[in-house]
Amino acid sequence: MDFSRGRADEARQRAFLSAQADLAQRRGLPILLHARRGFYEAFTVLREAGFDRAGVAHAFSGSRDMARLALDRGFASLPAPC
């Protein structure tokens, strides 16, 4: 989810992420998560979708608490480029 330019399409982004999480869960696949100014919202959508698999939070530039949440959920956190 990317809210770096506002939240006008938040409902659409939530719907797409939820559908992707459902598909990944049913197929036994991980998720590559892009969450820009929407980190907690993205993990809320994953939880609500019942996604309990591992994944990667790419271009991660969040806080220590965000990193802990991602790691606790089985996500590898890759740093954002400098």
N, C-alpha and C positions, 0 to 999 in steps of 0.2 A: 504494500500500500504506500502510495506516495502523495503526501499532502503538502509538498514543498511549494505548490502553487495554489493552495487553497483546498477547500473541501467540497466544492460544487458537485463533484462526482463520487462522493464518499459511498453512497448506497450502491452504486455500480461496482466500485472497487471491492466493497465487502461481498457482494454477490459473486463476483468472479473468483475471489480468493476462497470463498466457501465452496464453490463448485470444484475448484482445483484441489482443495484439501480433501473433499469427498472422493474424488477420482484417485488421488494418491493413496488415500487410506484403503480403498477397495482393491487397488492394484499392488499394495504393499511397497509403495515407492516413497522416497524422501521428498521433501519440498525444498526448493531454493527460494528463500524469502527475501524480498526487497521491501524494506520498510523505512521510508524516509519521512520523518515527522509523523509517523503512524505506527511506531513500534508496538506500543501496548495494545493499540487497536487491532493490529495484525494478530497478535497472540490471543486476543479475545476471540477473534473470528475463528482461529484454529481450534481453540478449546470448544467453542460452541458447535463447530462442525464435527467434533469428536475425533479430531486428528491427534493421534498419540504416537506418531512415528518420529524419527529423527529428521534433521534437515540442516541446511546451511543458511545462516543470516549473512548474506554477502554485503560487502562494502560497509561493514559495521563501523559506526562512529558514535555509538551511544555511551551511556554512563556505565559505571561498574554494576549498578543494580540491574540495568538492562542486560548486560553480559551474563550476569548470574542467572537471570530468568531464562535466557536463551540456552545456556549450558544445562540448567536444571531440566529443561524440556528436551534435551538431547540434541541441541543444535550446536554446530560448530560456528564460531563467530569469526569471520574474516575481516580484517581491518579495511577501512576505506583508504583509497590512495591519497597520498599527501599532495 
